[in-house]
Structures are given as C-alpha cells and as structure tokens.
C-alpha cells in the first residue's frame, strides 16, 4: 500500500518537489523515522522551532524558515 504525502506546508512541499526530496530521504538525514517526520509535516504532531530550522538549513538553505513553514507562522500569529 502506497503512503500518501499529506504535508500541510505548501511552500515546503513545493521545494521538496523541486529538489527531488521525499519524507523518507529527509527523515534519514534528520535521524528520525519516516513516520515521525510525516506526522510532524502533516500537523498530526507538533514540530518545534529547532526541527523547522534544521530542515531549512539542511535541505533549503537558500530559503527562509518562515517561507517554508508559512502556514505555521500564520496560525501562531492569528491565535
């Protein structure tokens, strides 16, 4: 059974596609399981600032963390 990619962060999802990255590749590099990273990027588990910064620095150093995780920033600002 194929796993669906339900990443809630549209900019992160777009950059992953542009760079040929998937959750499995990223999770391995970050030292976590595929399921753990998948839950975090789908919004089923909290992603902390350190994890978001690590993703941005490791895979997308040319992009700002706020751009990659825009929905999270907007959610926190409207609360």
N, C-alpha and C positions, 0 to 999 in steps of 0.2 A: 504494500500500500504506500503510495507516494504521500509525502508530507507537504502540506500547504504552507506557503510563505505568507504569513499574516503580520508583517511588520507594520506597525502603526505610523512610523515616521516616514512620510513620503519623500523627503529630501534624502534621507539616509538610504532608503530603498532605491531611489534613482541612482545615487552614487555607487551603490553596490553593483547595480546592473551595468553601469558604465565601466566599472573596473573589473568585472567578471568575478565578483566575490559572492559567496553564499554564506549562510549561517554556519555551516559545518567548518568551512575554512577559517572563518573569523573566530569561532569558539575554540578551535585547536590552538590558534595563535595566542588567544587570550587566556588559555589554561582553564577553560570551563567546558562543561558538556554542551552539546548541541541543544539539548532540551532546555537547559538553564538559560542560555543566551536567547533562544527562541521565545521563551516565556517573558523575558525582560523586554525584548523588542516588540512583542505583541501587546505589552501593557498588562500582562497577567501577573507579573511580579515587578516590584519596584526596581528601577535602575538608578543607581546612585551617581553622584557627580563624578567620582573617581572613575567609575566604569565608562561613563559617557566620554570623559576626557581621554581615557586610554584608547577607546575606539577611534575617536577623532585623530589623535596623534599617531596611532599605529597605522591606520588604513587611509585616512583622508587628511593629511597634514596641511593640504592647501585650502581646507575649508574650516570655517569657524564652527565650534561645537553648537552654538545657538542655531546656526543654519541647519545642521544635521538633525538636531532634536527640537525643531521649531514647535511642534505640537506640545511638547512637554513644557517649553518655556511659556507658551501662550496659556496653557492650563494653569500653571502656577501664578501667572500674573493676574488672571481673572478670578482667582479664588479669594 
